[in-house]
Amino acid sequence: MSRRRAPRPWVGATRPVDPAELSGPRGLTEDVLRGEDDEPPAPEASAEFYWSLLTPERRERIQSVIDARLQSVSIVLDRLLDPHNTAAILRTAEGLGISRVHIVPHAAGDAVAHRRVTQDAHKWLDLERHARGVRAVESLRASGFEVWAGHLDASARLYAELPADRPVALLFGNEHEGPSAETLAACTGTFRIPMAGFTQSFNVSVAAAIALAHLTAARRLHLGRAGDLPGDARVLLRDRFTLLAAKLARRVKSRR
């Protein structure tokens, strides 16, 4: 019987990356990142104006989402190759109430997923782009976050043991290589998700969903409330979501 190969952080064994595979969009286009893929609001339109046009049910929905937004849990997507993985993680993050995602493109010139892939989940998130994984980690740690990278090593903590009494960001590295040594060295530590089957690893989007679902629930339990945005941020977010809801409604109407 052959020796069992060492498991990789997320999927499969390391293989050389063909430069040809790096061409074309890898996720969020520059226009999407800048918010330019939608038409601008009419000059006379204001958030208060659109808010007055919303149904009570829609207002309640927007407010409930704002009430549950977490700024003390974040994510770093470090050089992911598959745009569907990026899109799936963004949808998970938005669905769990995370407010900000940090993105490191795989290569210069890469796009970081178009709205057809993300189903517009990216629009309800703040996306912050970084040139390198280590820069994203340094920025977060300077802001008071601990940054834990998904990686299999001897000192990796179980994902369920990550702290929930402080701001935490989880870093998910490239599907084939994992985080770079430089990025790992800048992180607070590493974490792992135990495997109970023959499969050696989870897909990165599944791993992110498992770890983030646990961490956001634990953080809310510690806080004793659904969200942690301060008052001024809540007001700004309500205005942003109101204008965005109006944009999306106009787009749907134009397609009928």
C-alpha positions in Angstrom: 0.0 0.0 0.0 1.4 3.4 -0.9 2.0 6.0 1.7 -0.8 8.4 2.3 0.1 11.8 0.9 0.2 14.8 3.2 -3.1 16.7 3.1 -3.3 20.2 1.6 -4.9 23.1 3.3 -8.1 23.0 1.2 -8.0 20.9 -2.0 -5.7 18.4 -3.6 -2.0 18.4 -4.0 0.2 21.3 -5.2 0.7 21.5 -8.9 2.5 24.0 -11.1 0.1 26.7 -12.3 0.0 27.2 -16.1 0.4 31.0 -16.8 -2.3 30.5 -19.6 -4.8 29.7 -16.8 -4.4 33.1 -15.3 -5.8 35.0 -18.3 -9.3 36.4 -18.3 -11.5 37.4 -15.4 -10.9 35.8 -12.1 -13.8 37.2 -10.3 -14.8 40.8 -9.4 -14.2 43.2 -12.3 -12.7 46.6 -11.8 -16.0 48.2 -12.5 -17.7 46.1 -9.9 -15.1 46.9 -7.3 -15.6 50.6 -8.1 -19.3 50.3 -8.1 -19.5 51.5 -11.8 -21.4 48.6 -13.3 -24.7 50.3 -12.4 -26.1 53.6 -13.6 -25.6 56.4 -11.1 -28.7 57.7 -9.2 -30.6 60.6 -10.6 -29.1 63.9 -9.4 -32.3 64.8 -7.5 -32.5 61.4 -5.9 -31.6 61.1 -2.2 -31.6 58.2 0.2 -34.4 59.8 2.2 -36.5 60.2 -1.0 -36.1 56.5 -1.9 -36.6 55.5 1.7 -40.0 57.2 1.6 -41.0 55.1 -1.4 -40.2 51.8 0.2 -42.9 49.6 1.6 -42.9 49.1 5.4 -41.8 45.5 4.8 -38.8 46.5 2.7 -37.8 49.1 5.3 -38.0 46.6 8.1 -35.9 44.2 6.0 -33.2 46.7 5.4 -33.1 47.8 9.0 -32.9 44.2 10.3 -29.9 43.6 8.0 -28.2 46.7 9.3 -28.9 45.6 12.9 -27.2 42.3 12.3 -24.1 43.6 10.5 -20.8 42.6 12.1 -17.7 44.7 11.6 -15.6 42.7 14.1 -15.5 39.6 11.9 -13.8 39.8 8.6 -12.3 37.7 5.8 -9.2 37.8 3.6 -9.3 36.0 0.3 -5.7 35.6 -0.6 -5.0 34.9 -4.4 -8.0 32.6 -5.0 -8.0 31.3 -8.6 -11.6 30.1 -9.1 -14.1 32.9 -9.4 -16.9 30.6 -8.3 -15.1 30.1 -5.0 -14.7 33.8 -4.6 -18.4 34.3 -5.4 -19.6 31.5 -3.0 -17.5 33.0 -0.2 -18.9 36.5 -0.8 -22.4 35.2 -0.8 -21.7 33.3 2.5 -20.1 36.4 4.1 -23.1 38.6 3.2 -25.6 36.0 4.3 -23.8 35.7 7.7 -23.9 39.5 8.2 -20.2 40.3 7.7 -19.7 43.8 6.5 -16.2 43.8 4.9 -14.1 41.4 2.9 -10.4 41.9 2.0 -9.3 40.6 -1.4 -5.9 39.9 -2.8 -5.9 39.2 -6.5 -3.9 36.2 -7.7 -1.8 38.2 -10.2 -1.5 41.8 -11.4 -4.3 42.6 -13.8 -6.6 39.9 -12.5 -10.1 40.9 -11.9 -11.2 39.9 -8.4 -16.9 37.7 -9.6 -19.2 39.4 -11.9 -22.7 40.0 -10.5 -24.0 37.0 -12.6 -21.8 34.8 -10.4 -22.3 36.6 -7.0 -26.0 37.2 -7.5 -25.3 40.7 -6.3 -24.1 39.7 -2.9 -20.9 41.7 -3.4 -22.9 44.9 -3.7 -24.1 44.7 0.0 -20.5 44.2 1.2 -17.5 46.6 1.6 -14.7 45.2 -0.6 -11.1 46.2 0.2 -8.4 45.3 -2.2 -4.7 44.7 -1.3 -1.7 44.0 -3.4 -0.3 41.2 -1.2 -1.6 39.0 1.5 0.9 40.2 4.0 -0.3 43.8 3.5 -3.9 42.8 4.2 -2.8 41.0 7.4 -0.7 44.0 8.5 -3.6 46.4 7.9 -6.1 44.3 9.8 -3.7 43.7 12.8 -3.0 47.5 12.9 -6.8 47.9 13.2 -7.0 45.6 16.2 -7.9 42.4 14.5 -6.4 39.0 15.1 -5.8 37.2 11.7 -6.0 33.4 11.6 -5.1 31.6 8.5 -6.7 28.3 7.3 -3.6 26.0 7.1 -2.6 22.6 8.2 0.4 22.7 10.6 1.3 21.3 13.9 0.2 24.4 15.8 -3.1 24.9 14.0 -6.1 25.4 16.3 -9.4 23.8 15.8 -11.7 26.3 14.1 -14.2 26.0 17.0 -11.4 27.2 19.4 -10.8 30.6 17.7 -11.4 33.5 20.0 -14.8 35.3 19.9 -14.1 38.0 22.5 -12.1 40.2 20.1 -12.1 41.2 16.4 -11.0 38.3 14.2 -10.4 37.9 10.5 -10.0 34.5 8.8 -7.6 34.2 5.9 -8.3 31.7 3.1 -5.4 31.2 0.7 -4.9 30.0 -2.8 -6.7 26.7 -3.6 -3.5 24.9 -4.6 -0.7 26.6 -2.7 -2.4 27.9 0.5 -1.1 31.1 2.0 2.5 32.2 1.4 5.1 31.7 4.1 5.4 35.5 4.4 1.6 35.9 4.9 1.5 33.0 7.4 4.3 34.6 9.4 2.4 37.9 9.7 -0.8 36.1 10.9 -1.7 35.7 14.6 -1.9 31.9 14.0 -3.4 29.1 12.0 -6.6 27.1 12.2 -7.9 23.8 10.8 -11.2 22.0 10.3 -11.1 18.4 11.3 -12.0 15.8 8.7 -14.0 12.6 9.6 -14.1 11.0 6.2 -11.8 9.7 3.5 -11.8 13.1 1.8 -8.6 14.9 2.7 -9.8 18.5 2.6 -12.8 20.7 2.0 -13.2 23.1 -0.9 -12.2 26.5 0.2 -15.7 27.9 -0.1 -17.1 25.1 2.1 -14.3 25.6 4.6 -15.0 29.3 4.7 -18.7 28.6 5.3 -18.0 26.2 8.1 -15.6 28.4 9.9 -17.4 31.7 9.4 -20.8 30.3 10.5 -19.3 29.2 13.8 -17.3 32.4 14.3 -20.1 34.8 13.6 -22.5 32.9 15.9 -19.8 32.8 18.7 -19.1 36.5 18.3 -22.8 37.4 18.5 -23.2 35.3 21.6 -20.3 37.1 23.2 -21.6 40.5 22.2 -25.1 39.7 23.3 -26.6 41.2 20.2 -26.9 40.6 16.5 -24.6 43.3 15.2 -21.9 45.8 16.3 -22.0 48.7 14.0 -21.8 52.1 15.7 -24.6 54.7 15.2 -23.0 56.8 12.5 -22.0 53.7 10.5 -25.6 52.4 10.7 -27.0 55.7 9.3 -24.5 55.7 6.4 -25.2 52.0 5.7 -29.0 52.6 5.7 -28.5 55.4 3.1 -26.3 53.2 1.0 -28.6 50.2 1.1 -31.6 52.3 0.3 -29.9 53.7 -2.8 -28.7 50.3 -3.8 -32.2 48.8 -3.4 -33.5 51.5 -5.7 -30.8 50.7 -8.3 -31.5 47.0 -8.2 -35.3 47.6 -8.5 -34.8 49.8 -11.6 -32.6 47.1 -13.2 -35.1 44.4 -12.6 -37.9 46.6 -13.9 -35.9 47.4 -17.1 -35.5 43.6 -17.9 -39.2 42.9 -17.9 
